[in-house]
């Protein structure tokens, strides 16, 4: 049996793959050399998961890796090109980012409700100005995306006393945590009742541009919008107009149509908009966690066991089975 070739599309810092020593031949590629090396690889680790190079370099009918792993929750930078490779399995980093992103969203909700931004600005100006802020408990949130990250965000909000409406691709009448899961067809009605609208949906053809002028117009003037999904979920010019015209009170974006966000983007100066550089899931040690997850799955692959986090290439995400009711 020939030695397994693991091809790594790199980004700094490099992954720690010491556990592969003596078990596989690890080679590295960049965006320029990837196409020439793909046919020789058994496994592709897309460490530079913000790159579109795999989609651009993917061989048509020629040899290709049997397994592609992306250390990210979304796989939109791999599809649809890899969907045609029926013999290639795609796995993702499901599970690593759930709690960090939920904590980040919770921080954004509290910061916007309590006007921490205004407090900091007044402190900078040495001004003592008393204000009233909003109570989070008793408010209502619509969380768009019913996968593990969306559910973890929902749990965090429930802990603050927020009423959570969870939206997924398919409606479910019963859910042990949230009562029910609403379908995306219910989204226009739900956002009209929400104080917080949080997008963490997978990026698919159906979800692209779902937050547009029409959707923002349905939201309450006191509502806040948070996007930690993908930039293409939002029509950014429509969000800018909604904020400038006070159709909604505020927004926070961690993802954008173009990343890094250009210095001359109008988004930087929009009142009521908080911008962060695609960092909601990145906590200290996150790269080591991603490397360990890949290595654990490699152990399974080498042993001929089923891989974890296998993506349905036509849905564009890892299907989630409804959670079982808790037993007393």
C-alpha positions in Angstrom: 0.0 0.0 0.0 1.4 3.4 -1.0 2.0 6.1 1.6 -1.0 8.4 2.2 -0.4 11.9 0.8 -1.9 14.7 2.8 -1.9 18.0 0.9 -2.2 21.2 3.0 -3.4 24.5 1.5 -1.5 26.7 4.0 -2.3 29.9 5.9 -0.2 31.3 8.7 0.4 29.9 11.3 0.8 26.4 10.0 -1.2 23.5 11.5 0.4 21.2 14.0 0.4 17.9 12.3 3.1 16.0 14.3 0.8 13.1 14.8 1.1 12.3 11.1 4.8 11.6 11.3 5.5 8.1 9.9 1.9 7.7 8.9 1.6 10.0 5.9 3.5 12.2 3.6 2.6 15.8 4.3 3.1 18.3 1.4 2.2 22.0 1.3 0.7 24.1 -1.4 -0.2 27.7 -2.0 -2.8 29.2 -4.4 -0.4 29.1 -7.3 0.8 25.5 -6.8 -2.4 23.8 -5.7 -3.8 22.8 -9.1 -0.6 20.9 -10.0 -0.5 19.0 -6.6 -4.2 18.1 -6.2 -4.1 15.0 -8.5 -1.4 13.4 -6.3 -3.2 13.9 -2.9 -5.3 11.4 -1.1 -6.4 14.0 1.5 -6.7 17.7 1.2 -6.6 19.9 4.3 -7.8 23.4 3.4 -6.0 25.2 6.2 -6.4 28.5 4.3 -10.2 28.2 4.5 -10.8 31.8 3.4 -9.2 31.0 0.0 -11.2 30.2 -3.1 -8.2 28.3 -4.6 -9.7 24.9 -4.2 -12.8 25.7 -6.1 -10.7 27.3 -8.9 -8.1 24.5 -9.1 -10.4 21.5 -8.6 -9.8 19.0 -11.4 -12.6 18.1 -13.8 -12.5 14.4 -14.6 -8.9 13.8 -13.4 -7.6 12.3 -10.2 -8.6 14.1 -7.0 -8.4 13.7 -3.2 -10.8 11.2 -1.7 -11.3 13.4 1.3 -11.3 17.2 1.7 -11.5 18.8 5.1 -12.1 22.5 5.7 -11.5 23.8 9.2 -14.4 26.2 9.0 -18.1 25.8 9.6 -19.1 26.9 6.1 -18.2 25.1 2.9 -19.4 27.7 0.4 -15.8 28.3 -0.8 -15.7 24.6 -1.9 -19.1 24.3 -3.6 -20.6 23.9 -6.1 -17.5 22.6 -7.9 -16.8 19.8 -5.4 -20.4 18.7 -5.4 -19.8 16.9 -8.7 -17.1 14.7 -7.2 -19.2 11.9 -5.9 -16.1 10.0 -4.7 -14.8 12.9 -2.6 -16.0 13.3 0.9 -16.1 16.8 2.5 -15.9 17.3 6.2 -16.0 20.6 8.2 -15.1 22.0 11.6 -18.6 21.6 13.1 -18.4 21.8 16.9 -15.3 23.9 17.3 -17.0 27.4 16.9 -20.4 26.8 18.5 -19.7 28.2 22.0 -17.3 31.0 21.0 -19.7 32.4 18.4 -22.6 32.2 20.9 -20.5 34.1 23.4 -19.7 36.7 20.8 -23.3 37.2 19.9 -24.3 37.4 23.5 -21.6 40.1 24.0 -23.0 42.1 21.0 -26.5 41.9 22.3 -25.5 43.1 25.7 -23.3 45.8 24.3 -26.0 47.2 22.0 -28.8 46.9 24.7 -26.6 48.7 27.3 -25.0 51.2 24.9 -21.5 50.3 25.9 -20.3 52.1 22.7 -21.9 55.3 23.9 -20.5 54.9 27.4 -17.0 54.5 26.0 -17.4 57.6 23.7 -18.7 59.7 26.6 -15.8 58.6 28.8 -13.4 59.6 26.1 -15.0 63.0 26.0 -15.0 63.2 29.8 -18.7 63.8 29.8 -21.1 62.7 32.5 -24.4 62.0 30.8 -27.0 59.7 32.4 -29.0 57.5 30.1 -31.5 54.7 30.2 -30.8 51.4 28.5 -32.8 48.5 27.3 -33.6 45.4 29.3 -32.6 42.2 27.6 -34.7 39.8 29.7 -38.2 39.6 28.2 -37.1 40.7 24.7 -37.5 38.5 21.6 -34.9 37.1 19.2 -35.1 35.4 15.9 -32.1 33.2 15.2 -31.8 32.2 11.6 -29.9 28.9 11.4 -30.9 25.8 13.4 -27.5 24.0 13.3 -25.2 23.6 16.3 -24.1 27.2 16.2 -27.6 28.6 16.0 -28.8 26.3 18.7 -25.9 27.4 21.0 -26.7 31.1 20.3 -30.3 30.3 21.2 -29.3 28.6 24.4 -27.2 31.6 25.4 -30.1 34.0 24.8 -32.5 31.8 26.6 -30.2 32.0 29.7 -30.7 35.8 29.6 -34.5 35.4 29.6 -34.9 36.1 25.9 -37.7 34.5 24.0 -36.0 32.7 21.0 -37.6 31.8 17.7 -35.3 29.4 15.9 -35.5 29.3 12.1 -34.3 26.4 10.0 -34.6 25.0 6.5 -37.5 22.7 7.5 -40.1 23.4 10.1 -40.5 21.1 13.1 -43.5 21.3 15.4 -41.7 20.1 18.5 -38.3 20.9 19.8 -37.2 20.0 23.4 -35.3 23.3 23.8 -37.1 25.9 21.7 -40.6 24.5 21.4 -40.5 24.4 17.7 -38.3 25.2 14.7 -39.8 27.6 12.2 -39.2 27.3 8.4 -37.5 30.0 6.4 -41.0 30.8 4.9 -41.9 32.1 8.4 -39.0 34.5 8.5 -40.7 37.7 7.2 -43.4 37.4 9.9 -40.9 36.5 12.7 -38.5 39.4 12.1 -41.4 41.8 12.5 -41.8 40.6 16.1 -38.1 40.4 17.0 -35.9 42.8 19.0 -32.8 40.9 17.9 -32.4 39.2 14.5 -29.3 37.0 14.3 -28.1 35.3 11.1 -25.9 32.3 11.4 -27.4 30.3 8.5 -25.3 28.2 6.0 -24.7 30.1 2.7 -26.8 28.4 0.0 -28.4 29.6 -3.2 -31.7 30.1 -1.2 -30.1 32.1 1.6 -28.0 34.4 -0.5 -29.3 38.0 -0.1 -32.1 36.9 2.2 -31.6 40.1 4.3 -32.5 42.8 1.8 -34.6 46.0 1.8 -37.8 44.1 2.1 -36.6 42.1 5.1 -35.2 45.1 6.9 -38.4 47.0 6.2 -40.4 44.3 8.1 -38.2 44.8 11.3 -39.2 47.1 14.2 -37.5 50.5 14.4 -36.1 49.3 17.8 -34.7 46.1 16.3 -31.0 45.2 16.1 -29.5 42.9 13.4 -26.4 40.7 13.8 -24.7 38.7 11.1 -22.2 36.0 12.0 -23.1 33.8 9.1 -21.7 34.9 5.7 -21.4 38.3 4.1 -23.5 37.2 1.1 -26.5 36.7 3.3 -26.9 40.5 3.4 -27.5 43.1 0.7 -25.1 45.6 2.3 -26.4 48.7 0.6 -29.9 47.8 1.8 -28.6 47.5 5.4 -26.9 50.9 5.1 -30.2 52.5 3.9 -32.1 50.8 6.7 -29.8 52.2 9.3 -29.6 55.7 7.8 -33.4 55.9 7.5 -33.8 54.5 11.0 -35.8 51.5 9.8 -33.8 49.6 12.4 -31.9 50.8 15.4 -28.6 49.1 15.0 -26.6 46.3 13.5 -23.3 44.3 14.0 -21.5 42.6 11.1 -18.7 40.1 11.6 -18.7 38.9 7.9 -18.8 40.9 4.7 -19.3 40.5 0.9 -15.6 41.4 0.5 -13.0 40.5 3.1 -10.9 42.2 4.3 -13.4 45.1 4.2 -11.8 47.8 2.0 -10.7 51.0 3.8 -12.9 53.1 1.5 -16.1 51.0 2.2 -19.0 53.1 3.3 -19.8 50.6 6.0 -17.1 52.0 8.3 -18.9 55.2 8.8 -22.5 54.1 9.1 -24.1 55.3 12.4 -25.3 52.4 14.5 -23.2 49.8 12.8 -20.6 47.8 14.7 -17.9 46.1 12.5 -15.6 43.3 13.5 -13.1 41.4 11.2 -14.6 37.9 10.9 -13.4 37.0 14.4 -16.6 35.8 16.3 -15.4 32.2 16.6 -11.7 32.8 17.0 -10.6 32.4 20.7 -7.2 31.7 22.1 -6.0 28.3 20.9 -8.6 27.9 18.2 -6.1 26.8 15.6 -4.8 24.0 17.8 -8.4 22.9 18.3 -8.9 22.8 14.5 -5.8 20.8 14.0 -6.7 18.3 16.7 -10.2 17.9 15.1 -8.6 17.1 11.7 -6.1 14.6 13.3 -8.9 12.8 15.2 -10.8 12.4 11.9 -7.6 11.3 10.1 -7.4 8.5 12.7 -10.9 7.4 11.7 -10.1 7.7 8.0 -6.9 5.6 8.4 -8.8 3.0 10.3 -11.5 2.8 7.7 -14.1 4.1 10.1 -16.9 6.6 9.2 -15.7 10.2 9.2 -17.3 12.8 11.5 -18.9 16.0 10.2 -19.6 14.8 6.7 -21.2 17.6 4.6 -24.2 16.9 2.4 -22.7 18.5 -0.8 -26.1 19.3 -2.2 -27.5 20.9 1.0 -24.2 22.7 1.6 -23.9 21.7 5.3 -23.8 18.8 7.8 -27.4 17.6 8.3 -28.6 17.9 11.9 -30.8 15.3 13.4 -33.5 16.7 15.8 -32.2 16.5 19.4 -33.8 13.8 21.5 -36.0 14.9 24.4 -34.1 14.8 27.7 -35.0 12.0 30.0 -35.8 12.6 33.7 
